Amino acid sequence: MTAPFSLSQREIDLLSAALSCAPRADAPDRLLAALDDIAQRAVGHRLFTALRYDLKAGIAHRLYSSAPERYPASGTKTIGAAPAMQKMVSTGKPLLTPDADAVRANFPDADAIFALDCQSVLNVPVYGHGRLLGQINLLHAANHYTRAHTDFCAGLAVIAATAFL
């Protein structure tokens, strides 16, 4: 069991500002940036990304990255080439990948993940209007994430949905 978490006034203000402004093409999504900050404080991460699915094309488009120099927001991934993404699309449930062996088995870009000194991944589905829109991803040291983190991040994914529409 984790300690209760509450949003700071600054975080509430960031969310409010992000939700009341149109996104800008030349800047990171303000809502996803606010959720990045909240996730960092609440559960910790070394990388936070958001991927929007184009299921017809079999592609995931990166909407946001806390490390844009390594994982630019303009990047794409092929859903069929990534076992973790295939699981997310087929089950629609969060996926906790706890250690380096599991990362290697589920992510074709495992070496890039390891280069960030990350060995665990938490993928959380984002739903809107009754359909799977994409996922938010948090990466950290081996065995960092727990089921309690999954539950908390599922709440963040609900808030994130408007950035995916």
RATA-V223079 format. One record per pair of residues at least 4 apart in sequence whose ideal C-beta (glycine too) atoms are under 7 Angstrom apart, sorted by the first residue. I is the first residue (numbers start at 0). GAP is how many residues later the second one is. D is the distance in Angstrom with one decimal. If there is no record, write none. Layout:
<<I:GAP:D> <I:GAP:D>>
//
This chain:
<<0:147:6.7> <1:146:4.5> <4:37:5.0> <4:147:6.7> <6:4:4.3> <6:5:5.2> <6:31:6.8> <8:4:6.2> <9:4:6.4> <10:4:6.4> <10:23:6.7> <10:26:6.6> <10:27:5.4> <11:4:6.2> <12:4:6.2> <13:4:6.1> <13:20:4.0> <13:23:6.8> <14:4:6.1> <14:19:5.2> <15:4:6.2> <16:4:6.3> <16:13:6.7> <17:12:3.7> <17:13:3.9> <17:16:5.1> <18:12:6.4> <18:143:6.7> <20:9:6.4> <22:6:5.4> <27:4:6.8> <27:5:5.1> <27:36:5.8> <27:45:6.5> <28:4:6.5> <28:34:6.0> <28:35:5.2> <28:134:5.0> <29:4:6.3> <30:4:6.5> <30:129:6.8> <30:131:6.4> <30:132:4.7> <31:4:6.3> <31:18:5.1> <31:31:6.3> <31:32:3.8> <31:128:6.4> <31:131:5.2> <32:4:6.8> <32:31:7.0> <33:4:6.5> <34:4:6.0> <34:121:5.1> <34:124:6.3> <34:125:5.6> <35:4:6.4> <35:12:4.4> <35:30:5.2> <36:4:6.6> <37:4:5.9> <37:118:6.6> <38:4:5.8> <38:6:5.8> <38:9:5.7> <38:99:6.0> <38:114:6.7> <38:117:6.0> <39:4:6.4> <39:5:5.9> <41:110:5.9> <42:95:6.8> <42:106:4.6> <42:109:6.0> <42:110:6.6> <43:96:5.9> <43:100:6.7> <44:93:4.2> <44:94:6.2> <44:95:5.4> <45:70:5.7> <45:71:6.5> <45:72:5.1> <45:93:5.5> <45:94:5.3> <46:19:5.7> <46:20:5.4> <46:24:6.8> <46:69:5.7> <46:71:6.2> <46:92:4.2> <47:18:4.3> <47:90:5.6> <48:13:6.0> <48:15:6.3> <48:16:4.8> <48:22:5.8> <48:88:4.7> <49:13:4.5> <49:14:4.3> <49:84:6.6> <49:86:5.1> <49:110:6.5> <49:113:6.9> <50:9:4.1> <50:10:6.7> <50:11:5.6> <50:12:6.9> <50:26:6.7> <50:83:4.9> <50:84:5.4> <50:86:6.9> <51:8:6.9> <51:9:5.0> <51:11:5.3> <51:81:6.2> <51:82:4.1> <51:112:5.0> <52:7:5.4> <52:26:7.0> <52:79:6.7> <52:80:6.4> <52:81:4.8> <53:5:4.8> <53:7:6.6> <54:34:7.0> <57:20:6.2> <57:21:5.0> <57:22:5.5> <58:17:5.2> <58:19:6.3> <58:20:6.7> <59:16:6.6> <59:17:4.6> <59:19:5.8> <59:25:6.2> <59:74:6.6> <60:15:5.4> <61:9:6.5> <61:10:7.0> <61:11:5.4> <61:12:7.0> <61:13:4.3> <61:14:6.9> <62:10:6.2> <62:100:6.4> <63:9:5.7> <64:6:4.2> <64:7:6.5> <64:8:5.4> <66:4:5.4> <66:49:7.0> <67:4:5.2> <67:5:5.9> <69:42:7.0> <69:46:6.8> <70:4:6.2> <76:5:5.9> <76:8:6.7> <78:6:4.8> <78:7:6.4> <78:10:6.0> <79:6:6.6> <80:27:5.4> <81:4:6.5> <81:25:6.3> <81:26:5.8> <82:4:6.5> <82:22:6.8> <82:23:4.6> <83:4:6.5> <83:11:5.7> <83:13:6.3> <83:22:4.0> <83:23:5.8> <83:39:6.0> <84:4:6.3> <85:4:6.1> <86:4:5.8> <86:8:5.6> <87:7:5.8> <87:35:5.6> <87:37:6.0> <87:47:5.5> <88:43:6.9> <91:33:5.4> <91:40:5.3> <92:32:6.8> <93:28:7.0> <93:29:6.5> <93:30:4.8> <93:31:6.6> <93:56:4.7> <93:60:6.4> <94:28:4.4> <95:26:5.6> <95:49:5.7> <95:54:6.0> <96:5:4.5> <96:6:5.5> <96:9:5.4> <96:23:6.2> <96:24:4.3> <97:4:5.7> <97:22:5.3> <97:44:6.8> <97:45:5.3> <98:4:7.0> <98:20:5.7> <98:21:6.3> <98:43:4.6> <98:44:6.1> <99:4:6.2> <99:14:6.9> <99:19:4.3> <99:42:6.2> <100:4:6.5> <101:4:6.0> <102:4:5.4> <102:7:5.2> <102:10:5.7> <102:16:6.0> <102:18:6.1> <103:6:4.7> <106:6:6.0> <106:14:7.0> <108:4:6.1> <109:4:6.2> <110:4:6.4> <112:5:5.0> <112:26:6.2> <113:4:6.9> <113:5:6.8> <115:23:6.6> <117:21:4.0> <117:22:6.0> <118:22:6.1> <118:23:3.8> <119:19:6.9> <119:20:5.5> <119:21:6.5> <119:22:5.3> <119:23:6.1> <119:24:5.1> <119:25:5.6> <120:16:6.3> <120:18:5.2> <121:16:4.6> <121:23:4.4> <121:27:6.1> <121:28:6.3> <121:31:6.2> <122:12:5.1> <122:14:5.2> <123:11:6.1> <123:12:5.1> <123:26:6.9> <123:29:4.6> <123:30:5.7> <123:33:4.7> <124:7:5.8> <124:10:5.5> <124:32:6.4> <125:7:4.9> <125:8:4.9> <125:9:5.9> <125:10:6.2> <125:31:4.7> <125:34:5.3> <125:35:5.4> <125:38:5.4> <126:4:6.7> <126:5:5.9> <126:6:6.3> <126:34:6.4> <127:5:4.9> <127:33:4.0> <127:36:6.0> <127:37:5.4> <132:28:6.4> <132:31:4.0> <133:30:5.2> <135:17:6.7> <135:20:6.5> <135:21:5.5> <135:24:5.7> <137:15:6.5> <139:4:3.8> <139:5:6.6> <144:4:4.5> <146:4:6.6> <147:4:6.6> <148:4:6.0> <149:4:6.4> <152:4:6.4> <155:4:6.1> <159:4:6.6> <160:4:6.7>>
//
